[in-house]
């Protein structure tokens, strides 16, 4: 049995209890399974300078549990029905709280293990402090999922090639960068993307970047699927 997640046997035994709002311990799993875990809809904790958040926010959601060995090594088991609409965005958050022009660097390295079925994307979600702008960086996606807005062409930035979309969700503007091919590991120069949005496209001004989030935007994972963040770090200066 893997030491980092609930075993399939354990999950089967606990399945009836995995309703939203329930909190299930790892009593039947090895003591080394995780330093923290919860199945609570809004469960969160702080580890090693990062906030981990289960964040089951969408309508028609099923069961989801999050675990963490550290602030940079964590994952989820999710069993969301095969219906449309985003069910959750479990994520890891690093607070930045610096304006774009005051940042000397802002980058992140990711390494994930994700399922080959279901409908989801693995993405960064970057916010200004006023929540006027949302910048999403999709590093992989599976199933019938797509970004908000209309196509703005393609660009190579931050060490990757992206298809770019621009739109609004009714509350804020959304700029989505969808990697042209799926990736399970890499490094992203986030600051170069922010400067391109600000200086080249002039879609926003010198915003103060609040949070850099990274996680899994899950639409469906029927039967129960594992999503593992083997390592995710965010660095800024």
GROMACS elastic network, one bead per residue, 0.5 to 0.9 nm:
[ bonds ]
;  ai    aj funct       b0    kb
    1     4     6  0.88384   500
    1     5     6  0.84084   500
    1     6     6  0.82842   500
    1     7     6  0.58320   500
    1     8     6  0.83863   500
    1    29     6  0.87343   500
    1    30     6  0.87537   500
    2     5     6  0.61228   500
    2     6     6  0.76996   500
    2     7     6  0.67990   500
    2    33     6  0.78179   500
    3     6     6  0.79878   500
    3     7     6  0.84999   500
    3    29     6  0.82441   500
    3    30     6  0.67677   500
    3    31     6  0.85700   500
    3    32     6  0.61349   500
    3    34     6  0.76905   500
    4    32     6  0.74048   500
    4    34     6  0.59205   500
    4    67     6  0.77996   500
    4    68     6  0.77801   500
    4    69     6  0.70582   500
    4    74     6  0.80335   500
    4    75     6  0.84005   500
    5     8     6  0.89857   500
    5    29     6  0.85113   500
    5    33     6  0.59745   500
    5    34     6  0.72655   500
    5    66     6  0.89171   500
    5    67     6  0.69697   500
    5    68     6  0.87321   500
    5    74     6  0.89056   500
    5    75     6  0.77158   500
    5    76     6  0.80337   500
    5    77     6  0.80786   500
    5   226     6  0.85437   500
    5   228     6  0.89410   500
    6     9     6  0.80975   500
    6    10     6  0.60175   500
    6    11     6  0.61025   500
    6    26     6  0.73221   500
    6    28     6  0.89457   500
    6    29     6  0.65724   500
    6    30     6  0.89962   500
    6    33     6  0.73005   500
    6    67     6  0.86738   500
    6    77     6  0.81021   500
    7    10     6  0.50499   500
    7    11     6  0.61118   500
    7    12     6  0.85159   500
    7    29     6  0.72338   500
    8    11     6  0.50693   500
    8    12     6  0.61090   500
    8    13     6  0.86519   500
    9    12     6  0.51256   500
    9    13     6  0.63137   500
    9    14     6  0.86662   500
   10    13     6  0.51670   500
   10    14     6  0.61567   500
   10    15     6  0.84388   500
   10    26     6  0.84868   500
   10    28     6  0.68489   500
   10    29     6  0.70923   500
   11    14     6  0.50200   500
   11    15     6  0.56910   500
   11    18     6  0.88462   500
   11    77     6  0.88677   500
   12    15     6  0.51476   500
   12    16     6  0.82253   500
   13    16     6  0.74958   500
   13    17     6  0.86953   500
   14    17     6  0.54743   500
   14    18     6  0.65202   500
   14    24     6  0.78370   500
   15    18     6  0.52392   500
   15    19     6  0.81984   500
   15    63     6  0.82534   500
   16    19     6  0.71723   500
   17    20     6  0.88545   500
   17    22     6  0.66264   500
   17    23     6  0.82926   500
   17    24     6  0.75374   500
   18    21     6  0.81829   500
   18    22     6  0.60098   500
   18    23     6  0.76669   500
   18    24     6  0.74460   500
   18    39     6  0.65220   500
   18    40     6  0.86216   500
   18    62     6  0.85501   500
   18    63     6  0.55145   500
   18    64     6  0.71408   500
   18    65     6  0.77815   500
   19    22     6  0.56354   500
   19    23     6  0.87768   500
   19    39     6  0.78504   500
   19    40     6  0.83031   500
   19    41     6  0.86829   500
   19    62     6  0.72817   500
   19    63     6  0.56749   500
   19    64     6  0.81882   500
   20    23     6  0.86392   500
   20    39     6  0.71419   500
   20    40     6  0.60626   500
   20    41     6  0.53202   500
   20    42     6  0.89859   500
   20    56     6  0.82030   500
   20    61     6  0.84725   500
   20    62     6  0.75003   500
   20    63     6  0.63908   500
   20    64     6  0.78305   500
   21    39     6  0.69066   500
   21    41     6  0.51841   500
   21    42     6  0.77998   500
   21    43     6  0.86098   500
   22    38     6  0.79987   500
   22    39     6  0.56961   500
   22    40     6  0.51710   500
   22    41     6  0.77127   500
   23    37     6  0.83457   500
   23    38     6  0.52304   500
   23    40     6  0.52412   500
   23    41     6  0.88982   500
   23    43     6  0.85998   500
   23    65     6  0.85269   500
   24    27     6  0.86299   500
   24    37     6  0.77929   500
   24    38     6  0.60507   500
   24    39     6  0.60722   500
   24    40     6  0.83080   500
   24    65     6  0.84043   500
   25    28     6  0.82449   500
   25    29     6  0.87543   500
   25    36     6  0.89169   500
   25    37     6  0.69596   500
   25    38     6  0.70975   500
   25    39     6  0.87404   500
   26    29     6  0.50374   500
   26    30     6  0.74678   500
   26    31     6  0.76313   500
   26    33     6  0.73882   500
   26    34     6  0.81406   500
   26    37     6  0.78079   500
   27    30     6  0.76761   500
   27    31     6  0.77719   500
   28    31     6  0.86342   500
   29    32     6  0.81649   500
   29    33     6  0.63972   500
   30    33     6  0.52838   500
   30    34     6  0.85928   500
   31    34     6  0.73263   500
   31    35     6  0.85916   500
   32    35     6  0.73747   500
   32    69     6  0.84756   500
   33    36     6  0.88009   500
   33    67     6  0.84500   500
   33    68     6  0.86531   500
   33    69     6  0.76566   500
   34    37     6  0.66561   500
   34    67     6  0.60658   500
   34    68     6  0.54467   500
   34    70     6  0.82791   500
   34    74     6  0.85463   500
   35    67     6  0.76675   500
   35    68     6  0.60166   500
   35    69     6  0.51865   500
   35    70     6  0.71632   500
   36    45     6  0.80271   500
   36    66     6  0.83125   500
   36    67     6  0.56244   500
   36    68     6  0.53401   500
   36    69     6  0.69160   500
   36    70     6  0.83471   500
   37    43     6  0.86413   500
   37    44     6  0.89790   500
   37    65     6  0.71626   500
   37    66     6  0.54899   500
   37    68     6  0.63379   500
   38    41     6  0.85561   500
   38    43     6  0.61946   500
   38    44     6  0.80702   500
   38    54     6  0.78238   500
   38    64     6  0.87775   500
   38    65     6  0.56416   500
   38    66     6  0.56003   500
   38    67     6  0.66407   500
   39    42     6  0.85205   500
   39    43     6  0.70310   500
   39    54     6  0.75460   500
   39    63     6  0.76761   500
   39    64     6  0.58782   500
   39    66     6  0.63220   500
   39    67     6  0.88381   500
   40    44     6  0.85267   500
   40    54     6  0.71990   500
   40    55     6  0.86643   500
   40    56     6  0.85483   500
   40    64     6  0.80971   500
   40    65     6  0.72912   500
   40    66     6  0.86759   500
   41    54     6  0.62574   500
   41    55     6  0.59888   500
   41    56     6  0.51891   500
   41    57     6  0.77064   500
   41    63     6  0.87721   500
   41    64     6  0.77941   500
   41    65     6  0.84944   500
   42    53     6  0.67370   500
   42    54     6  0.56690   500
   42    55     6  0.50842   500
   42    56     6  0.66049   500
   42    57     6  0.82652   500
   43    52     6  0.82456   500
   43    53     6  0.58486   500
   43    54     6  0.53675   500
   43    55     6  0.71337   500
   43    66     6  0.83505   500
   44    51     6  0.68918   500
   44    52     6  0.52925   500
   44    54     6  0.62946   500
   44    55     6  0.82670   500
   45    50     6  0.83848   500
   45    51     6  0.56982   500
   45    52     6  0.54001   500
   45    53     6  0.68462   500
   46    49     6  0.66251   500
   46    50     6  0.55929   500
   46    52     6  0.62394   500
   46    53     6  0.89770   500
   46    71     6  0.72226   500
   47    50     6  0.53717   500
   47    51     6  0.63987   500
   47    52     6  0.75844   500
   47    68     6  0.87506   500
   47    70     6  0.60748   500
   47    72     6  0.82629   500
   48    51     6  0.84614   500
   48    70     6  0.68763   500
   48    71     6  0.51343   500
   48    72     6  0.77850   500
   49    71     6  0.69881   500
   49    93     6  0.87801   500
   49    94     6  0.70277   500
   49    95     6  0.85191   500
   50    71     6  0.53974   500
   50    72     6  0.76266   500
   50    92     6  0.63414   500
   50    93     6  0.54520   500
   50    94     6  0.51970   500
   50    95     6  0.78165   500
   51    71     6  0.71931   500
   51    91     6  0.81115   500
   51    92     6  0.55921   500
   51    93     6  0.50303   500
   51    94     6  0.67880   500
   51    95     6  0.87569   500
   52    66     6  0.85830   500
   52    67     6  0.89863   500
   52    68     6  0.81470   500
   52    71     6  0.71331   500
   52    74     6  0.84581   500
   52    90     6  0.76822   500
   52    91     6  0.58836   500
   52    93     6  0.65070   500
   53    56     6  0.89953   500
   53    66     6  0.79476   500
   53    89     6  0.84137   500
   53    90     6  0.55951   500
   53    91     6  0.54691   500
   53    92     6  0.65379   500
   53    93     6  0.81329   500
   54    64     6  0.77047   500
   54    65     6  0.70705   500
   54    66     6  0.58926   500
   54    76     6  0.81971   500
   54    88     6  0.78747   500
   54    89     6  0.72607   500
   54    91     6  0.67863   500
   55    58     6  0.89604   500
   55    88     6  0.57924   500
   55    89     6  0.56172   500
   55    90     6  0.50932   500
   55    91     6  0.75291   500
   56    59     6  0.88699   500
   56    61     6  0.71469   500
   56    62     6  0.87844   500
   56    63     6  0.87126   500
   56    64     6  0.75253   500
   56    87     6  0.61648   500
   56    89     6  0.65463   500
   56    90     6  0.71034   500
   57    61     6  0.78369   500
   57    86     6  0.81749   500
   57    87     6  0.60138   500
   57    88     6  0.52537   500
   57    89     6  0.74489   500
   58    61     6  0.60847   500
   58    85     6  0.71628   500
   58    86     6  0.56428   500
   58    88     6  0.57936   500
   58    89     6  0.88515   500
   58   219     6  0.87982   500
   59    85     6  0.75136   500
   59    86     6  0.77899   500
   59    87     6  0.62373   500
   60    80     6  0.80688   500
   60    81     6  0.76327   500
   60    83     6  0.80340   500
   60    85     6  0.83924   500
   60    87     6  0.69561   500
   61    64     6  0.86656   500
   61    79     6  0.83632   500
   61    80     6  0.55334   500
   61    81     6  0.69296   500
   61    86     6  0.84380   500
   61    87     6  0.51224   500
   61    88     6  0.75792   500
   61   219     6  0.87389   500
   61   220     6  0.86677   500
   62    78     6  0.76478   500
   62    79     6  0.56799   500
   62    81     6  0.63199   500
   62    87     6  0.79930   500
   62   222     6  0.87572   500
   63    77     6  0.83131   500
   63    78     6  0.58481   500
   63    79     6  0.51729   500
   63    80     6  0.62532   500
   63   224     6  0.84541   500
   64    76     6  0.68644   500
   64    77     6  0.56945   500
   64    79     6  0.61777   500
   64    80     6  0.76893   500
   64    88     6  0.87089   500
   64   224     6  0.85988   500
   65    75     6  0.85240   500
   65    76     6  0.55075   500
   65    77     6  0.54145   500
   65    78     6  0.64731   500
   66    74     6  0.74711   500
   66    75     6  0.57967   500
   66    77     6  0.66254   500
   66    78     6  0.85715   500
   66    90     6  0.77058   500
   67    73     6  0.88872   500
   67    74     6  0.56297   500
   67    75     6  0.56059   500
   67    76     6  0.62383   500
   67    77     6  0.86129   500
   68    71     6  0.68635   500
   68    72     6  0.80665   500
   68    73     6  0.59926   500
   68    75     6  0.64876   500
   68    76     6  0.88091   500
   69    72     6  0.78940   500
   69    73     6  0.55983   500
   69    74     6  0.59532   500
   70    73     6  0.51653   500
   70    74     6  0.67044   500
   71    74     6  0.71523   500
   71    92     6  0.75472   500
   71   231     6  0.89906   500
   71   232     6  0.84604   500
   71   233     6  0.88523   500
   72    92     6  0.78459   500
   72   229     6  0.74479   500
   72   230     6  0.75501   500
   72   231     6  0.52464   500
   72   232     6  0.50430   500
   72   233     6  0.62453   500
   73   228     6  0.78460   500
   73   229     6  0.55256   500
   73   230     6  0.51567   500
   73   231     6  0.50613   500
   73   232     6  0.69123   500
   74    92     6  0.86023   500
   74   227     6  0.87524   500
   74   228     6  0.61363   500
   74   229     6  0.52321   500
   74   230     6  0.68036   500
   74   231     6  0.78826   500
   75    90     6  0.85697   500
   75    91     6  0.89592   500
   75   215     6  0.89927   500
   75   226     6  0.73268   500
   75   227     6  0.54406   500
   75   229     6  0.54904   500
   75   230     6  0.80781   500
   76    90     6  0.76678   500
   76   225     6  0.81549   500
   76   226     6  0.58213   500
   76   227     6  0.53222   500
   76   228     6  0.65435   500
   76   229     6  0.87789   500
   77   224     6  0.63897   500
   77   225     6  0.55397   500
   77   227     6  0.64741   500
   77   228     6  0.87276   500
   78   218     6  0.84106   500
   78   220     6  0.85683   500
   78   221     6  0.62186   500
   78   222     6  0.80690   500
   78   223     6  0.83518   500
   78   224     6  0.51877   500
   78   225     6  0.54475   500
   78   226     6  0.66175   500
   78   227     6  0.80996   500
   79   220     6  0.74342   500
   79   221     6  0.50857   500
   79   222     6  0.51293   500
   79   223     6  0.55592   500
   79   225     6  0.64266   500
   80    83     6  0.82505   500
   80    87     6  0.71264   500
   80    88     6  0.89684   500
   80   218     6  0.79212   500
   80   219     6  0.72525   500
   80   222     6  0.52578   500
   80   223     6  0.77264   500
   80   224     6  0.73330   500
   80   225     6  0.89770   500
   81    84     6  0.86918   500
   81    87     6  0.89674   500
   81   219     6  0.81376   500
   81   220     6  0.54172   500
   81   221     6  0.63658   500
   81   223     6  0.80683   500
   82   118     6  0.78054   500
   82   119     6  0.82222   500
   82   219     6  0.76175   500
   82   221     6  0.67680   500
   82   222     6  0.57484   500
   83    86     6  0.89667   500
   83   219     6  0.73209   500
   83   220     6  0.65044   500
   84    87     6  0.86883   500
   84   144     6  0.88670   500
   84   219     6  0.64579   500
   84   220     6  0.76131   500
   85   218     6  0.87299   500
   85   219     6  0.56855   500
   85   220     6  0.83761   500
   86    89     6  0.80203   500
   86   120     6  0.82548   500
   86   217     6  0.66455   500
   86   218     6  0.57597   500
   86   220     6  0.77291   500
   87   217     6  0.75394   500
   87   218     6  0.57485   500
   87   219     6  0.53015   500
   87   220     6  0.73575   500
   88   216     6  0.76846   500
   88   217     6  0.57932   500
   88   218     6  0.54255   500
   88   219     6  0.72646   500
   89   214     6  0.89604   500
   89   215     6  0.62997   500
   89   216     6  0.53562   500
   89   218     6  0.63771   500
   90   214     6  0.83414   500
   90   215     6  0.55658   500
   90   216     6  0.58481   500
   90   217     6  0.71791   500
   90   218     6  0.84516   500
   91   124     6  0.89025   500
   91   213     6  0.61763   500
   91   214     6  0.52708   500
   91   216     6  0.66953   500
   91   217     6  0.87696   500
   92   212     6  0.83221   500
   92   213     6  0.54907   500
   92   214     6  0.52999   500
   92   215     6  0.62713   500
   92   232     6  0.84441   500
   93   211     6  0.63589   500
   93   212     6  0.56796   500
   93   214     6  0.65462   500
   93   215     6  0.88216   500
   93   234     6  0.89542   500
   94   210     6  0.85899   500
   94   211     6  0.57044   500
   94   212     6  0.53043   500
   94   213     6  0.63912   500
   94   214     6  0.88310   500
   94   233     6  0.88054   500
   94   234     6  0.68406   500
   94   235     6  0.89390   500
   95   209     6  0.84101   500
   95   210     6  0.58186   500
   95   212     6  0.64334   500
   95   213     6  0.86110   500
   96    99     6  0.88910   500
   96   106     6  0.89532   500
   96   208     6  0.85738   500
   96   209     6  0.61535   500
   96   210     6  0.52645   500
   96   211     6  0.57306   500
   96   212     6  0.71093   500
   96   236     6  0.74933   500
   97   128     6  0.83101   500
   97   129     6  0.72147   500
   97   208     6  0.60675   500
   97   209     6  0.53167   500
   97   211     6  0.71984   500
   98   101     6  0.82600   500
   98   102     6  0.62701   500
   98   103     6  0.64007   500
   98   207     6  0.83488   500
   98   208     6  0.51208   500
   98   209     6  0.55210   500
   98   210     6  0.70541   500
   99   102     6  0.52455   500
   99   103     6  0.64528   500
   99   128     6  0.87646   500
   99   206     6  0.62066   500
   99   207     6  0.54639   500
   99   209     6  0.57619   500
   99   210     6  0.86699   500
  100   103     6  0.54236   500
  100   104     6  0.86058   500
  100   191     6  0.74906   500
  100   194     6  0.71898   500
  100   195     6  0.72427   500
  100   198     6  0.86431   500
  100   205     6  0.87842   500
  100   206     6  0.56729   500
  100   207     6  0.61035   500
  100   208     6  0.62067   500
  100   209     6  0.67863   500
  101   104     6  0.78036   500
  101   195     6  0.84427   500
  101   206     6  0.65980   500
  101   207     6  0.85869   500
  101   208     6  0.88773   500
  102   208     6  0.89742   500
  102   237     6  0.86844   500
  103   106     6  0.69491   500
  103   191     6  0.77116   500
  103   236     6  0.72286   500
  103   237     6  0.59155   500
  104   191     6  0.83392   500
  104   236     6  0.73064   500
  104   237     6  0.52070   500
  105   189     6  0.80235   500
  105   190     6  0.82131   500
  105   191     6  0.61537   500
  105   192     6  0.86876   500
  105   235     6  0.76287   500
  105   236     6  0.51414   500
  105   237     6  0.51990   500
  106   188     6  0.87521   500
  106   189     6  0.63898   500
  106   190     6  0.55353   500
  106   191     6  0.50114   500
  106   192     6  0.83243   500
  106   234     6  0.73955   500
  106   235     6  0.57315   500
  106   237     6  0.67484   500
  107   158     6  0.86217   500
  107   187     6  0.71340   500
  107   188     6  0.55742   500
  107   190     6  0.50765   500
  107   191     6  0.67417   500
  107   233     6  0.84232   500
  107   234     6  0.59205   500
  107   235     6  0.54404   500
  107   236     6  0.64890   500
  108   186     6  0.84059   500
  108   187     6  0.55654   500
  108   188     6  0.53395   500
  108   189     6  0.67529   500
  108   190     6  0.71548   500
  108   232     6  0.71741   500
  108   233     6  0.54840   500
  108   235     6  0.60894   500
  108   236     6  0.87088   500
  109   185     6  0.73978   500
  109   186     6  0.56375   500
  109   188     6  0.63364   500
  109   189     6  0.89607   500
  109   231     6  0.77723   500
  109   232     6  0.56922   500
  109   233     6  0.54841   500
  109   234     6  0.67968   500
  109   235     6  0.87205   500
  110   184     6  0.74977   500
  110   185     6  0.51813   500
  110   186     6  0.55805   500
  110   187     6  0.63723   500
  110   188     6  0.83730   500
  110   214     6  0.89261   500
  110   229     6  0.76684   500
  110   230     6  0.78901   500
  110   231     6  0.58451   500
  110   233     6  0.67682   500
  110   234     6  0.89021   500
  111   183     6  0.88940   500
  111   184     6  0.56857   500
  111   186     6  0.67838   500
  111   228     6  0.86752   500
  111   229     6  0.62132   500
  111   230     6  0.54157   500
  111   231     6  0.51934   500
  111   232     6  0.63575   500
  112   122     6  0.87280   500
  112   183     6  0.88015   500
  112   184     6  0.52458   500
  112   185     6  0.63580   500
  112   227     6  0.76045   500
  112   228     6  0.56016   500
  112   230     6  0.52914   500
  112   231     6  0.69907   500
  112   232     6  0.82499   500
  113   184     6  0.66455   500
  113   185     6  0.89916   500
  113   226     6  0.83031   500
  113   227     6  0.61271   500
  113   228     6  0.50809   500
  113   229     6  0.65666   500
  113   230     6  0.70524   500
  114   117     6  0.88845   500
  114   122     6  0.84494   500
  114   184     6  0.78452   500
  114   225     6  0.85488   500
  114   226     6  0.68681   500
  114   228     6  0.64128   500
  114   229     6  0.85657   500
  115   118     6  0.73481   500
  115   142     6  0.84465   500
  115   225     6  0.67007   500
  115   226     6  0.67083   500
  115   227     6  0.67701   500
  116   142     6  0.70063   500
  116   143     6  0.88957   500
  117   120     6  0.88991   500
  117   142     6  0.68384   500
  117   143     6  0.71268   500
  117   221     6  0.75093   500
  117   225     6  0.83235   500
  118   142     6  0.67154   500
  118   143     6  0.60324   500
  118   144     6  0.88037   500
  118   218     6  0.82560   500
  118   219     6  0.77057   500
  118   220     6  0.53589   500
  118   222     6  0.69062   500
  118   225     6  0.79305   500
  119   141     6  0.75841   500
  119   142     6  0.52910   500
  119   144     6  0.59968   500
  119   145     6  0.64082   500
  119   217     6  0.87392   500
  119   218     6  0.63583   500
  119   219     6  0.52675   500
  119   220     6  0.50034   500
  119   221     6  0.66288   500
  120   140     6  0.86003   500
  120   141     6  0.57700   500
  120   142     6  0.55755   500
  120   143     6  0.65897   500
  120   144     6  0.80338   500
  120   145     6  0.64920   500
  120   216     6  0.67319   500
  120   217     6  0.54306   500
  120   219     6  0.54398   500
  120   220     6  0.68496   500
  120   221     6  0.81716   500
  121   138     6  0.64528   500
  121   139     6  0.76559   500
  121   140     6  0.57485   500
  121   142     6  0.64072   500
  121   143     6  0.86609   500
  121   145     6  0.73728   500
  121   146     6  0.87055   500
  121   215     6  0.84349   500
  121   216     6  0.57695   500
  121   217     6  0.52821   500
  121   218     6  0.67010   500
  121   219     6  0.85468   500
  122   137     6  0.84041   500
  122   138     6  0.57372   500
  122   139     6  0.58370   500
  122   140     6  0.53427   500
  122   141     6  0.62372   500
  122   214     6  0.76408   500
  122   215     6  0.58320   500
  122   217     6  0.64151   500
  122   218     6  0.86319   500
  123   136     6  0.64578   500
  123   137     6  0.52811   500
  123   139     6  0.58563   500
  123   140     6  0.73432   500
  123   141     6  0.86632   500
  123   178     6  0.89176   500
  123   213     6  0.81927   500
  123   214     6  0.57086   500
  123   215     6  0.56713   500
  123   216     6  0.62573   500
  123   217     6  0.72457   500
  124   135     6  0.78213   500
  124   136     6  0.54531   500
  124   138     6  0.64942   500
  124   139     6  0.80462   500
  124   212     6  0.68996   500
  124   213     6  0.54165   500
  124   215     6  0.65639   500
  124   216     6  0.87452   500
  125   134     6  0.67140   500
  125   135     6  0.58011   500
  125   137     6  0.66790   500
  125   138     6  0.87789   500
  125   211     6  0.80631   500
  125   212     6  0.61105   500
  125   214     6  0.61426   500
  125   215     6  0.80703   500
  126   133     6  0.82310   500
  126   134     6  0.57136   500
  126   136     6  0.62814   500
  126   137     6  0.83185   500
  126   209     6  0.74863   500
  126   210     6  0.76839   500
  126   211     6  0.58387   500
  126   213     6  0.60253   500
  126   214     6  0.85200   500
  127   130     6  0.79830   500
  127   131     6  0.58705   500
  127   132     6  0.78459   500
  127   133     6  0.60386   500
  127   134     6  0.50033   500
  127   135     6  0.65344   500
  127   136     6  0.89549   500
  127   208     6  0.86394   500
  127   209     6  0.59774   500
  127   210     6  0.56646   500
  127   211     6  0.54614   500
  127   212     6  0.67211   500
  127   213     6  0.83431   500
  128   131     6  0.52352   500
  128   132     6  0.66007   500
  128   133     6  0.59790   500
  128   134     6  0.71726   500
  128   135     6  0.88994   500
  128   207     6  0.60858   500
  128   208     6  0.54072   500
  128   211     6  0.71051   500
  129   132     6  0.79460   500
  129   133     6  0.88947   500
  129   207     6  0.78388   500
  129   208     6  0.58855   500
  129   209     6  0.58749   500
  129   211     6  0.75772   500
  130   133     6  0.79207   500
  130   207     6  0.86861   500
  130   208     6  0.82207   500
  130   209     6  0.89705   500
  130   210     6  0.82183   500
  131   134     6  0.69750   500
  131   171     6  0.84808   500
  131   172     6  0.67558   500
  131   173     6  0.89250   500
  131   210     6  0.85619   500
  132   171     6  0.75722   500
  132   173     6  0.63575   500
  132   174     6  0.88017   500
  133   172     6  0.55464   500
  133   174     6  0.59993   500
  133   175     6  0.77065   500
  133   204     6  0.79502   500
  133   207     6  0.87812   500
  134   172     6  0.69163   500
  134   173     6  0.61861   500
  134   175     6  0.62493   500
  134   176     6  0.82205   500
  135   173     6  0.85356   500
  135   174     6  0.59279   500
  135   176     6  0.58961   500
  135   177     6  0.77950   500
  135   194     6  0.83955   500
  136   147     6  0.89247   500
  136   174     6  0.74057   500
  136   175     6  0.61971   500
  136   177     6  0.60260   500
  136   178     6  0.81250   500
  137   162     6  0.86056   500
  137   175     6  0.85976   500
  137   176     6  0.60198   500
  137   178     6  0.61044   500
  137   179     6  0.75108   500
  138   141     6  0.71414   500
  138   162     6  0.86969   500
  138   176     6  0.75045   500
  138   177     6  0.60703   500
  138   179     6  0.58776   500
  138   182     6  0.87274   500
  139   177     6  0.85802   500
  139   178     6  0.66844   500
  139   179     6  0.53146   500
  139   180     6  0.85645   500
  139   181     6  0.79086   500
  139   182     6  0.60254   500
  139   183     6  0.56570   500
  139   184     6  0.74118   500
  139   185     6  0.85499   500
  139   186     6  0.89721   500
  140   178     6  0.77759   500
  140   179     6  0.67371   500
  140   180     6  0.87679   500
  140   181     6  0.71638   500
  140   183     6  0.56044   500
  140   184     6  0.71911   500
  141   144     6  0.87945   500
  141   145     6  0.73557   500
  141   146     6  0.86837   500
  141   178     6  0.86428   500
  141   179     6  0.88767   500
  141   181     6  0.89792   500
  141   182     6  0.66909   500
  142   145     6  0.71615   500
  142   182     6  0.88404   500
  143   219     6  0.89437   500
  143   220     6  0.88303   500
  144   219     6  0.87763   500
  145   219     6  0.76989   500
  146   178     6  0.89130   500
  147   150     6  0.84919   500
  147   165     6  0.69686   500
  147   166     6  0.87006   500
  147   167     6  0.87738   500
  147   174     6  0.89902   500
  147   175     6  0.89148   500
  147   176     6  0.64477   500
  147   177     6  0.86223   500
  147   178     6  0.80281   500
  148   165     6  0.69890   500
  148   166     6  0.69787   500
  148   167     6  0.56281   500
  148   168     6  0.68549   500
  148   169     6  0.72374   500
  148   174     6  0.70598   500
  148   175     6  0.81893   500
  148   176     6  0.74058   500
  149   165     6  0.56272   500
  149   168     6  0.65863   500
  149   169     6  0.85986   500
  149   174     6  0.76874   500
  149   175     6  0.81938   500
  149   176     6  0.83532   500
  150   164     6  0.83441   500
  150   165     6  0.51803   500
  150   166     6  0.55341   500
  150   167     6  0.63557   500
  151   154     6  0.84724   500
  151   163     6  0.74341   500
  151   164     6  0.58940   500
  151   166     6  0.66780   500
  152   163     6  0.75032   500
  152   164     6  0.51995   500
  152   165     6  0.53012   500
  152   166     6  0.67153   500
  153   162     6  0.86010   500
  153   163     6  0.59488   500
  153   164     6  0.56989   500
  153   165     6  0.76177   500
  154   161     6  0.72799   500
  154   162     6  0.55846   500
  154   164     6  0.57434   500
  154   177     6  0.88020   500
  154   180     6  0.86576   500
  155   160     6  0.84599   500
  155   161     6  0.58113   500
  155   162     6  0.54724   500
  155   163     6  0.66184   500
  155   164     6  0.72947   500
  155   177     6  0.89505   500
  156   159     6  0.70307   500
  156   160     6  0.55983   500
  156   162     6  0.61544   500
  156   163     6  0.89273   500
  157   160     6  0.55691   500
  157   161     6  0.63257   500
  157   162     6  0.75440   500
  157   188     6  0.86178   500
  157   189     6  0.77739   500
  157   190     6  0.87262   500
  157   192     6  0.67408   500
  157   193     6  0.61588   500
  157   196     6  0.83138   500
  158   161     6  0.82783   500
  158   187     6  0.81926   500
  158   188     6  0.52759   500
  158   190     6  0.61694   500
  158   191     6  0.77624   500
  158   192     6  0.57242   500
  158   193     6  0.61879   500
  159   186     6  0.87031   500
  159   187     6  0.72199   500
  159   188     6  0.60016   500
  159   189     6  0.65806   500
  160   179     6  0.69727   500
  160   180     6  0.83497   500
  160   187     6  0.87586   500
  160   188     6  0.73375   500
  160   189     6  0.89305   500
  161   177     6  0.87825   500
  161   178     6  0.82942   500
  161   179     6  0.58365   500
  161   180     6  0.58889   500
  161   181     6  0.82133   500
  162   177     6  0.54252   500
  162   178     6  0.51013   500
  162   180     6  0.52627   500
  162   181     6  0.85159   500
  163   176     6  0.80735   500
  163   177     6  0.56657   500
  163   178     6  0.50524   500
  163   179     6  0.63510   500
  163   180     6  0.62252   500
  164   175     6  0.72595   500
  164   176     6  0.56869   500
  164   178     6  0.63600   500
  164   179     6  0.88394   500
  165   174     6  0.80756   500
  165   175     6  0.58398   500
  165   176     6  0.50254   500
  165   177     6  0.65339   500
  165   178     6  0.80873   500
  166   173     6  0.75658   500
  166   174     6  0.58930   500
  166   176     6  0.64065   500
  167   172     6  0.87539   500
  167   173     6  0.58820   500
  167   174     6  0.52656   500
  167   175     6  0.66467   500
  167   176     6  0.84476   500
  168   171     6  0.70893   500
  168   172     6  0.57252   500
  168   174     6  0.52732   500
  168   175     6  0.83931   500
  169   172     6  0.60027   500
  169   173     6  0.67155   500
  169   174     6  0.70399   500
  170   173     6  0.77772   500
  175   197     6  0.85785   500
  178   181     6  0.84412   500
  179   182     6  0.65266   500
  179   183     6  0.79454   500
  183   186     6  0.73541   500
  188   191     6  0.87893   500
  189   192     6  0.58042   500
  189   193     6  0.71001   500
  190   193     6  0.52690   500
  190   194     6  0.64241   500
  190   195     6  0.87985   500
  191   194     6  0.50490   500
  191   195     6  0.61488   500
  191   196     6  0.85574   500
  192   195     6  0.51287   500
  192   196     6  0.61634   500
  192   197     6  0.87448   500
  193   196     6  0.50601   500
  193   197     6  0.63322   500
  193   198     6  0.86572   500
  194   197     6  0.51835   500
  194   198     6  0.61836   500
  194   199     6  0.84511   500
  195   199     6  0.55305   500
  195   200     6  0.73149   500
  195   201     6  0.89873   500
  195   206     6  0.89869   500
  196   199     6  0.53778   500
  196   201     6  0.63561   500
  196   202     6  0.80250   500
  197   200     6  0.60011   500
  197   201     6  0.50906   500
  197   202     6  0.59429   500
  197   203     6  0.57448   500
  197   204     6  0.67249   500
  197   205     6  0.87460   500
  198   201     6  0.60840   500
  198   203     6  0.58341   500
  198   204     6  0.51530   500
  198   205     6  0.56201   500
  198   206     6  0.69572   500
  198   207     6  0.86459   500
  199   202     6  0.52722   500
  199   203     6  0.82215   500
  199   204     6  0.83782   500
  199   205     6  0.81094   500
  200   203     6  0.84436   500
  201   204     6  0.82066   500
  202   205     6  0.69244   500
  204   207     6  0.71830   500
  209   212     6  0.79462   500
  212   234     6  0.77845   500
  214   232     6  0.80505   500
  215   229     6  0.82334   500
  216   227     6  0.77105   500
  218   221     6  0.72164   500
  221   224     6  0.57329   500
  221   225     6  0.57345   500
  221   226     6  0.88868   500
  222   225     6  0.74514   500
  228   231     6  0.87419   500
  229   232     6  0.66201   500
